[in-house]
């Protein structure tokens, strides 16, 4: 994982949202966090590649895809959340 990737605003937004919600579907993240499909898709791919977000697919009709934090990402997000609280 590249350290500077943690500090990209789109990554921070997704990490903090998933910390608060526990998990989220793509449509929720699109509606509540990053309103651009291309930016959200790239952000989620980068976070998955860095092993910070896991993508879980449920074989239902229609197929449901959930995004959740890895344990490593949860620790990072908790620190980011603490910094956010200190600065607000």
C-alpha positions as CSV (number, residue, x, y, z in Angstrom):
1,X,0.0,0.0,0.0
2,X,1.2,3.5,-0.8
3,X,1.1,5.7,2.2
4,X,0.0,8.7,0.2
5,X,-3.1,6.8,-1.0
6,X,-4.5,6.9,2.5
7,X,-4.6,10.7,2.3
8,X,-6.6,11.0,-0.9
9,X,-9.9,12.6,0.0
10,X,-12.0,10.1,-1.9
11,X,-10.3,7.2,0.0
12,X,-10.8,9.0,3.3
13,X,-14.5,9.6,2.6
14,X,-15.1,5.9,1.8
15,X,-13.0,4.7,4.8
16,X,-14.9,7.0,7.3
17,X,-18.3,6.1,5.8
18,X,-17.6,2.3,6.0
19,X,-16.3,2.8,9.6
20,X,-19.6,4.5,10.5
21,X,-21.9,2.2,8.6
22,X,-20.1,-1.2,8.9
23,X,-20.8,-2.1,5.2
24,X,-22.3,-0.5,2.2
25,X,-23.5,-1.3,-1.3
26,X,-22.2,0.5,-4.3
27,X,-25.4,2.5,-4.7
28,X,-25.2,3.8,-1.1
29,X,-21.6,4.9,-1.6
30,X,-22.6,6.6,-4.9
31,X,-25.5,8.4,-3.2
32,X,-23.9,9.3,0.1
33,X,-20.1,9.6,-0.4
34,X,-18.9,10.0,-4.0
35,X,-21.5,11.0,-6.6
36,X,-19.3,10.3,-9.6
37,X,-19.4,6.7,-10.8
38,X,-16.0,6.7,-12.4
39,X,-14.3,8.3,-9.3
40,X,-16.1,5.8,-6.9
41,X,-15.2,2.8,-9.1
42,X,-11.6,3.9,-9.2
43,X,-11.5,4.6,-5.4
44,X,-13.0,1.2,-4.6
45,X,-10.6,-0.6,-6.9
46,X,-7.6,1.2,-5.4
47,X,-8.8,0.4,-1.8
48,X,-9.3,-3.3,-2.7
49,X,-5.9,-3.4,-4.4
50,X,-4.4,-2.0,-1.1
51,X,-6.3,-4.6,0.9
52,X,-8.3,-1.9,2.8
53,X,-11.7,-2.8,1.5
54,X,-13.2,-6.2,0.8
55,X,-15.9,-6.7,-1.8
56,X,-18.5,-9.3,-0.8
57,X,-20.9,-10.7,-3.4
58,X,-24.2,-12.4,-2.4
59,X,-25.6,-14.8,-4.9
60,X,-29.2,-13.4,-4.6
61,X,-31.5,-12.2,-7.3
62,X,-30.5,-9.5,-8.1
63,X,-26.9,-10.0,-7.0
64,X,-25.9,-7.9,-4.1
65,X,-22.4,-6.5,-3.7
66,X,-21.3,-5.1,-0.3
67,X,-18.1,-3.3,0.6
68,X,-16.6,-3.7,4.1
69,X,-13.3,-2.5,5.8
70,X,-10.6,-5.0,6.4
71,X,-9.2,-5.1,10.0
72,X,-6.2,-3.1,8.9
73,X,-8.4,-0.4,7.3
74,X,-10.6,-0.3,10.4
75,X,-7.6,0.8,12.4
76,X,-6.6,3.4,9.9
77,X,-10.2,4.7,9.7
78,X,-10.4,4.9,13.5
79,X,-7.2,7.1,13.5
80,X,-8.7,9.3,10.7
81,X,-11.9,9.6,12.6
82,X,-10.0,10.7,15.7
83,X,-8.1,13.3,13.7
84,X,-11.4,14.5,12.2
85,X,-12.9,14.9,15.7
86,X,-9.9,16.9,16.9
87,X,-10.2,19.3,14.0
88,X,-13.9,19.9,14.2
